[in-house]
């Protein structure tokens, strides 16, 4: 009986939140993801654009006293003859 109440409570909360937009739990998770990236989202997009690859990691770091985003991108061989390679791109944070 307790499980049933819990399930109905969760469904009711999701229905109310869904009517109001993004459910709070999802919004919090997305906000946490952006914070976890440390502001490297635009650097990741830039690295992806520069290399044409798929971003697999973006991490904030400090190099020489300057904040940078170190972005790892998986780049496919255009001919398809070789396996994809990892390329690391370092982008200064403005």
N, C-alpha and C positions, 0 to 999 in steps of 0.2 A: 504494500500500500504506500509506503514511504517513497519507493522508487517511482511509482506512478505519479505522485504529487510532484516530485522533483522534475520528472519529464514534462508534465503539464506546465510547471512553473517556468522551465527553460523555454518551452514553445511559446508561452504567453509573452515572455520578455523579448524573444526574437520577433514575434509578430508586432509588438508595440514599437520596438526599435526599427524594424523594417519599414513601418509606416512613417517613421520620422527620418529615414535616410539610412546611413551606414550604421549597423549595430555597434554599440559602444565597445564591445570586446574586440571586434575587427578593427575599429578605428584606433584603439589603443595599440593593437599589434602593429598596424601600419605605422603609427607614429613612432613606436619603439624601433621599428626597422629603419626608419629614416634617421633616427638618432644614432642607431648602432653603426650606420654607414659613416657617421662623422662628417657629413656634408660632402661626401665623395660621389654623390649621384651624378652631378653634372660632369665631373671628371671621368666617371665611368662611361657616360654617354659620349664624351669627347674621344676617349680611347677607342671605343667601339667604332665610332665614325672614322677615325684615322686608320684603323687596321682592317676594318670590315669583318672583324671576328665577333665572337660571343664572349661577353664579360663573364668570368667565373669567380672573380674576387676583386674587391675594392677595399682598401684599408688606409686609414689616416696614419701618417708617420711624420717624423721630424728628421730632416737631413740638413746638416750645416746650419742648424738653428732656424730653419724655415719649414713650415708645415707643408707637406706634400701628400698627395693621394697616390698610392702605389696600386696600379690596376693590372690585374692579370687577365689576359685575353686569350681565348682559344681560336687560333687562326687556321682555317682550312687551306690546303694546297689547291690552287685554282685548277690544276690539271686533274686532281684527284688521284695522282699516282703515289703521292706520299701521304702519310698520316698527318692529322692536324698537329700543330705545334703550339706550345704556350709562349706568349710574348708578354713581357712586363713593360708597362708604360708608366713613367713617373710624371705627374702633372702637379705643378705648384698650386697651392690653394690661395686664392685672392682674398 
